[in-house]
Amino acid sequence: MDDALAAALYMDGDASLDAGASLLAADPAADAELSRRGEEYLRRAWERGWQPVDLIRLVRRDLDDHHVRLLSALITAESARYENLAPRWRAQLADLHPTGWSVDRFSYATAVLELYRLLIRLPSIEPVGPVPGAPFVPQSGYEPRMLSRIRALLAKAEATGFPEEAEALTAKAQELMARHSVDEAALPGHARDTPSACRIGVDAPYETAKAILLDAVASANRCRAVWNGAFGFSTVVGFESDLESVELLYTSLLVQGTTAMARAEASQRAGGRRRTKTFRQSFLMSYAGRLGERLAVAAESVPVASDLLPVLATREVAVSAHTDEMFPRTTSTRVRGVSDEAGWLDGRAAADAARVSEDRRRLTG
């Protein structure tokens, strides 16, 4: 086992990988120890700040589907030994669907070693929660009934083909989120809550526009977002209920934007245009930028009682301080790459259609 792992994991190239896989394929008795080593590598990953969803995202990006299945089974087996798991960790485990993979022993050993090679080379990243088995303090979040209402509204907004209906549904969801955030801050029992963090995937293509959209949603919900382009995620820092708002709203707006982009692109193609990539990039950049403007206005329009303003200000300072503690060194970059005017105009129009602020108008007649 030591010879196989030394050859495959700590040396580069396919030759060393084949040598390690050949040793393992020739010895069926090594399977149990191979699984134990994999669980050990997973534990190291947890201690370096990684979580199940992070590893699944990275393996899906850098390896193949059968590696994702192997990793899902390994995570499920390794996590079964812990009694204390934070709610977000349990939710990530619930999303795993490990399935079998029938293949010859050499191919199986090769895939396992490719997965282990990725795991042992992971760097340390900023932790966003306790490692499995460690004690944790539960944070307040949405009540199940409120969460179900918000999810239902956003699901309808994503499914409808009528922009006006999507506007109304998304606006109602944002209104519920804003009210819940203010109500949470007003409860005396939540005064001792502290900011936490979560990671949200920002996948290619057009990841810059997606990161900008996520940043806009986070800012509107009293959170801060820091993008890690190398690993395809943003870390969002805030209070638990606000983090849930960011996850829900970002996912919904991304779905709505992608759907609107497909319709606009079809219209452009019907007119004889073929600049698909530049159109999409310009569309999503415009969509994200315009939504940032509208979300900022919506956030400022939420009524707040005067006696709650100091509480909200204190929470905002706490979020900023926690972000600076997690990320003492961040960089800013200039966004480039918008070159398609039609894409920009259509993206801005789609952002206006995905309005998230409540529009109060006098009805006559």
C-alpha positions as CSV (number, residue, x, y, z in Angstrom):
1,M,0.0,0.0,0.0
2,D,2.7,2.5,0.9
3,D,4.6,1.7,-2.3
4,A,1.4,2.1,-4.4
5,L,0.5,5.4,-2.8
6,A,4.0,6.8,-2.9
7,A,4.3,6.1,-6.6
8,A,0.8,7.4,-7.5
9,L,0.2,10.3,-5.2
10,Y,3.6,12.0,-4.7
11,M,5.0,11.7,-8.2
12,D,3.6,13.4,-11.3
13,G,2.8,11.7,-14.6
14,D,0.7,8.7,-15.8
15,A,3.5,6.2,-15.5
16,S,3.6,6.6,-11.7
17,L,-0.2,6.4,-11.6
18,D,-0.2,3.2,-13.6
19,A,2.5,1.7,-11.4
20,G,0.5,2.3,-8.2
21,A,-2.8,1.1,-9.8
22,S,-1.1,-2.1,-11.0
23,L,0.1,-2.9,-7.4
24,L,-3.4,-2.3,-6.0
25,A,-5.2,-4.2,-8.7
26,A,-3.0,-7.3,-8.1
27,D,-4.0,-7.4,-4.4
28,P,-7.7,-7.5,-3.6
29,A,-6.9,-7.7,0.2
30,A,-5.7,-4.0,-0.1
31,D,-9.2,-2.6,-0.7
32,A,-10.1,-2.1,2.9
33,E,-6.9,-0.3,3.7
34,L,-7.3,1.8,0.5
35,S,-10.7,3.0,1.8
36,R,-9.3,3.8,5.2
37,R,-6.5,5.9,3.6
38,G,-9.2,7.8,1.6
39,E,-11.1,8.6,4.8
40,E,-7.8,9.9,6.3
41,Y,-7.3,12.2,3.3
42,L,-10.8,13.4,3.7
43,R,-10.3,14.3,7.3
44,R,-7.2,16.3,6.4
45,A,-9.3,18.2,3.8
46,W,-11.9,19.0,6.5
47,E,-9.2,20.3,8.8
48,R,-7.9,22.5,5.9
49,G,-11.3,24.2,5.7
50,W,-13.0,22.2,2.9
51,Q,-16.5,20.9,3.0
52,P,-18.4,18.2,1.0
53,V,-20.0,20.5,-1.5
54,D,-16.6,22.2,-2.2
55,L,-14.9,18.9,-3.0
56,I,-17.8,17.7,-5.2
57,R,-17.6,20.9,-7.1
58,L,-13.8,20.7,-7.6
59,V,-13.8,17.0,-8.6
60,R,-16.7,17.6,-11.0
61,R,-14.7,20.4,-12.6
62,D,-11.2,18.7,-12.7
63,L,-12.0,15.0,-13.0
64,D,-14.8,12.9,-14.3
65,D,-18.3,11.7,-13.3
66,H,-17.1,8.4,-11.9
67,H,-14.7,10.3,-9.6
68,V,-17.7,12.2,-8.3
69,R,-19.4,8.9,-7.5
70,L,-16.4,7.6,-5.7
71,L,-16.0,10.8,-3.7
72,S,-19.7,10.8,-2.8
73,A,-19.4,7.2,-1.4
74,L,-16.2,8.0,0.4
75,I,-17.7,11.2,2.1
76,T,-20.9,9.3,3.1
77,A,-18.8,6.5,4.7
78,E,-16.4,8.9,6.4
79,S,-19.1,11.2,7.8
80,A,-21.0,8.3,9.4
81,R,-18.5,8.2,12.3
82,Y,-19.4,11.6,13.6
83,E,-22.2,12.4,16.0
84,N,-21.9,16.2,15.9
85,L,-22.5,17.7,12.5
86,A,-23.6,21.3,11.8
87,P,-26.9,21.7,9.9
88,R,-25.2,23.0,6.8
89,W,-22.9,19.9,6.8
90,R,-25.9,17.6,7.2
91,A,-27.7,19.3,4.3
92,Q,-24.7,18.8,2.1
93,L,-24.6,15.1,3.0
94,A,-28.3,14.8,2.2
95,D,-27.6,16.1,-1.4
96,L,-25.1,13.3,-2.0
97,H,-26.3,10.3,-4.0
98,P,-23.5,7.7,-4.0
99,T,-24.0,5.0,-6.6
100,G,-22.0,2.0,-7.6
101,W,-19.5,1.8,-10.4
102,S,-18.8,-1.6,-12.1
103,V,-15.3,-1.7,-13.8
104,D,-12.2,-3.8,-13.8
105,R,-9.8,-3.6,-10.9
106,F,-7.1,-1.7,-12.7
107,S,-9.5,1.0,-13.9
108,Y,-11.0,1.3,-10.4
109,A,-7.6,1.6,-8.7
110,T,-6.6,4.2,-11.2
111,A,-9.7,6.3,-10.6
112,V,-9.3,6.1,-6.8
113,L,-5.7,7.2,-7.0
114,E,-6.5,10.1,-9.3
115,L,-9.1,11.2,-6.7
116,Y,-6.6,10.7,-3.8
117,R,-4.0,12.7,-5.7
118,L,-6.3,15.6,-5.9
119,L,-7.3,15.4,-2.2
120,I,-3.8,15.3,-0.8
121,R,-2.8,18.4,-2.9
122,L,-5.6,20.6,-1.6
123,P,-4.3,23.8,0.0
124,S,-5.8,25.3,3.2
125,I,-8.7,27.6,2.7
126,E,-10.8,29.8,5.1
127,P,-13.0,27.6,7.3
128,V,-16.7,28.5,7.2
129,G,-17.9,26.2,10.0
130,P,-16.8,23.6,12.5
131,V,-15.1,20.4,11.3
132,P,-17.2,17.2,11.8
133,G,-17.4,16.1,15.4
134,A,-16.5,19.5,16.9
135,P,-19.0,21.2,19.1
136,F,-20.9,24.1,17.5
137,V,-23.5,26.7,18.5
138,P,-26.7,26.5,16.4
139,Q,-27.4,29.8,14.6
140,S,-31.0,31.1,14.1
141,G,-32.4,31.0,10.6
142,Y,-35.7,30.8,8.8
143,E,-38.6,29.0,10.3
144,P,-39.5,26.1,8.1
145,R,-42.9,27.6,7.1
146,M,-41.3,30.9,6.1
147,L,-38.5,29.1,4.1
148,S,-41.1,27.0,2.3
149,R,-43.1,30.2,1.3
150,I,-40.0,31.9,-0.1
151,R,-38.9,28.8,-2.0
152,A,-42.3,28.4,-3.5
153,L,-42.4,32.0,-4.6
154,L,-39.0,31.9,-6.3
155,A,-39.8,28.5,-7.9
156,K,-42.9,30.1,-9.5
157,A,-40.9,33.1,-10.6
158,E,-38.4,30.8,-12.3
159,A,-41.1,28.7,-14.0
160,T,-43.4,31.4,-15.4
161,G,-43.0,32.7,-18.9
162,F,-44.6,36.0,-18.1
163,P,-42.1,38.8,-17.0
164,E,-44.8,40.7,-15.0
165,E,-45.6,37.6,-13.0
166,A,-42.0,36.9,-12.3
167,E,-41.6,40.5,-11.1
168,A,-44.4,40.2,-8.6
169,L,-43.3,36.8,-7.3
170,T,-39.7,37.8,-6.9
171,A,-40.7,41.1,-5.3
172,K,-42.8,39.2,-2.8
173,A,-40.0,36.8,-1.9
174,Q,-37.5,39.7,-1.4
175,E,-40.1,41.5,0.8
176,L,-40.4,38.4,3.0
177,M,-36.6,38.1,3.3
178,A,-36.2,41.7,4.2
179,R,-39.0,41.6,6.8
180,H,-37.6,38.4,8.3
181,S,-34.1,39.9,8.6
182,V,-35.4,42.9,10.5
183,D,-37.6,40.8,12.7
184,E,-34.6,38.6,13.5
185,A,-32.6,41.6,14.6
186,A,-35.4,42.8,16.8
187,L,-35.6,39.6,18.8
188,P,-33.8,39.9,22.2
189,G,-32.7,36.2,22.1
190,H,-30.7,36.8,18.9
191,A,-28.6,39.6,20.3
192,R,-25.8,37.2,21.0
193,D,-25.8,35.7,17.5
194,T,-22.5,36.1,15.7
195,P,-21.8,36.2,11.9
196,S,-21.1,33.0,10.1
197,A,-20.2,32.1,6.6
198,C,-21.0,29.8,3.7
199,R,-19.5,29.1,0.3
200,I,-21.6,29.4,-2.9
201,G,-20.5,28.0,-6.2
202,V,-19.6,30.4,-9.0
203,D,-19.2,28.1,-12.0
204,A,-17.8,28.8,-15.4
205,P,-18.6,30.0,-18.0
206,Y,-19.0,33.7,-17.4
207,E,-18.0,33.4,-13.8
208,T,-17.1,37.0,-13.4
209,A,-20.6,38.2,-14.2
210,K,-22.0,35.5,-11.8
211,A,-19.6,36.6,-9.0
212,I,-20.8,40.3,-9.5
213,L,-24.4,39.2,-9.3
214,L,-23.7,37.2,-6.1
215,D,-21.9,40.2,-4.6
216,A,-24.9,42.4,-5.4
217,V,-27.3,40.0,-3.8
218,A,-25.1,39.7,-0.7
219,S,-24.7,43.4,-0.3
220,A,-28.5,43.9,-0.5
221,N,-29.0,41.4,2.3
222,R,-26.4,42.8,4.7
223,C,-23.7,40.3,3.8
224,R,-20.2,40.5,2.3
225,A,-19.0,38.2,-0.6
226,V,-15.3,37.4,-1.4
227,W,-14.7,35.6,-4.7
228,N,-12.2,32.8,-5.1
229,G,-11.9,32.4,-8.9
230,A,-9.3,29.6,-8.7
231,F,-11.6,27.2,-7.0
232,G,-14.9,28.5,-8.4
233,F,-16.8,29.8,-5.3
234,S,-17.5,32.9,-3.3
235,T,-17.5,33.0,0.5
236,V,-20.4,34.9,1.8
237,V,-20.2,36.3,5.4
238,G,-23.3,37.3,7.3
239,F,-25.9,36.3,9.9
240,E,-27.5,32.9,9.2
241,S,-30.9,34.0,8.1
242,D,-29.3,36.5,5.7
243,L,-27.0,33.9,4.3
244,E,-30.1,31.7,3.5
245,S,-31.6,34.8,1.7
246,V,-28.5,35.2,-0.4
247,E,-28.4,31.6,-1.4
248,L,-32.1,31.5,-2.4
249,L,-32.2,34.8,-4.2
250,Y,-28.9,34.4,-6.0
251,T,-29.9,31.0,-7.3
252,S,-33.3,32.2,-8.5
253,L,-32.0,35.4,-10.2
254,L,-29.3,33.3,-11.9
255,V,-32.0,30.9,-13.3
256,Q,-34.2,33.8,-14.3
257,G,-31.2,35.5,-16.0
258,T,-30.1,32.4,-17.8
259,T,-33.6,31.8,-19.1
260,A,-34.0,35.4,-20.3
261,M,-30.6,35.2,-22.0
262,A,-31.6,32.1,-23.9
263,R,-34.7,33.9,-25.2
264,A,-32.8,37.0,-26.1
265,E,-30.1,34.9,-27.8
266,A,-32.7,33.1,-29.9
267,S,-34.1,36.4,-31.0
268,Q,-30.6,37.6,-32.0
269,R,-30.0,34.4,-34.0
270,A,-33.3,34.8,-35.8
271,G,-32.0,38.1,-37.0
272,G,-28.9,36.5,-38.4
273,R,-26.3,37.2,-35.6
274,R,-23.8,34.5,-34.6
275,R,-21.7,36.2,-31.9
276,T,-22.9,33.9,-29.2
277,K,-20.1,34.1,-26.7
278,T,-19.7,37.8,-26.7
279,F,-23.4,38.3,-26.5
280,R,-23.8,36.0,-23.5
281,Q,-20.9,37.6,-21.6
282,S,-22.2,41.1,-22.3
283,F,-25.7,40.1,-21.4
284,L,-24.8,38.6,-18.0
285,M,-22.4,41.5,-17.1
286,S,-25.2,44.0,-17.8
287,Y,-27.8,41.8,-16.0
288,A,-25.6,41.6,-12.9
289,G,-24.7,45.3,-12.9
290,R,-28.2,46.5,-13.3
291,L,-29.6,44.1,-10.7
292,G,-26.9,45.5,-8.3
293,E,-28.3,49.0,-8.8
294,R,-31.9,47.8,-8.2
295,L,-31.1,45.6,-5.2
296,A,-29.3,48.5,-3.5
297,V,-32.4,50.7,-4.0
298,A,-34.7,47.9,-2.8
299,A,-32.6,47.4,0.4
300,E,-32.7,51.1,1.2
301,S,-36.5,51.2,0.8
302,V,-37.3,48.6,3.5
303,P,-38.9,50.4,6.4
304,V,-37.0,50.0,9.7
305,A,-38.1,51.3,13.1
306,S,-35.8,54.0,14.5
307,D,-34.9,51.9,17.6
308,L,-33.7,49.1,15.4
309,L,-31.2,51.2,13.4
310,P,-28.4,50.9,16.1
311,V,-29.0,47.1,16.2
312,L,-28.7,46.8,12.4
313,A,-25.6,49.0,12.4
314,T,-24.0,46.8,15.0
315,R,-24.7,43.7,13.0
316,E,-23.2,45.4,9.9
317,V,-20.0,46.2,11.7
318,A,-19.9,42.6,13.0
319,V,-20.2,41.3,9.5
320,S,-17.4,43.6,8.2
321,A,-15.1,42.7,11.1
322,H,-15.7,39.0,10.6
323,T,-15.0,39.3,6.9
324,D,-11.7,41.2,7.5
325,E,-10.7,38.6,10.0
326,M,-11.3,35.7,7.5
327,F,-9.8,37.6,4.6
328,P,-7.1,40.0,5.8
329,R,-5.7,40.2,2.3
330,T,-8.1,40.7,-0.6
331,T,-7.6,42.3,-4.0
332,S,-9.8,44.2,-6.4
333,T,-9.8,43.9,-10.1
334,R,-11.1,45.8,-13.1
335,V,-13.8,44.0,-15.0
336,R,-13.3,43.8,-18.7
337,G,-14.8,42.0,-21.7
338,V,-18.1,43.7,-22.4
339,S,-18.1,44.3,-26.2
340,D,-21.6,43.4,-27.5
341,E,-24.1,46.3,-27.3
342,A,-27.1,44.1,-28.1
343,G,-26.1,41.8,-25.3
344,W,-25.7,44.7,-22.9
345,L,-29.0,46.2,-23.7
346,D,-30.9,42.9,-23.5
347,G,-29.2,42.1,-20.2
348,R,-30.2,45.4,-18.7
349,A,-33.8,44.9,-19.9
350,A,-33.8,41.4,-18.3
351,A,-32.6,42.8,-15.0
352,D,-35.4,45.4,-15.1
353,A,-37.9,42.5,-15.7
354,A,-36.5,40.6,-12.7
355,R,-37.3,43.5,-10.4
356,V,-37.0,42.6,-6.7
357,S,-38.3,45.8,-5.0
358,E,-42.0,46.1,-4.2
359,D,-43.8,48.5,-6.6
360,R,-46.7,50.3,-4.8
361,R,-49.0,52.0,-7.3
362,R,-52.4,53.6,-7.0
363,L,-55.0,51.5,-8.8
364,T,-57.8,53.4,-10.6
365,G,-60.9,52.3,-12.4
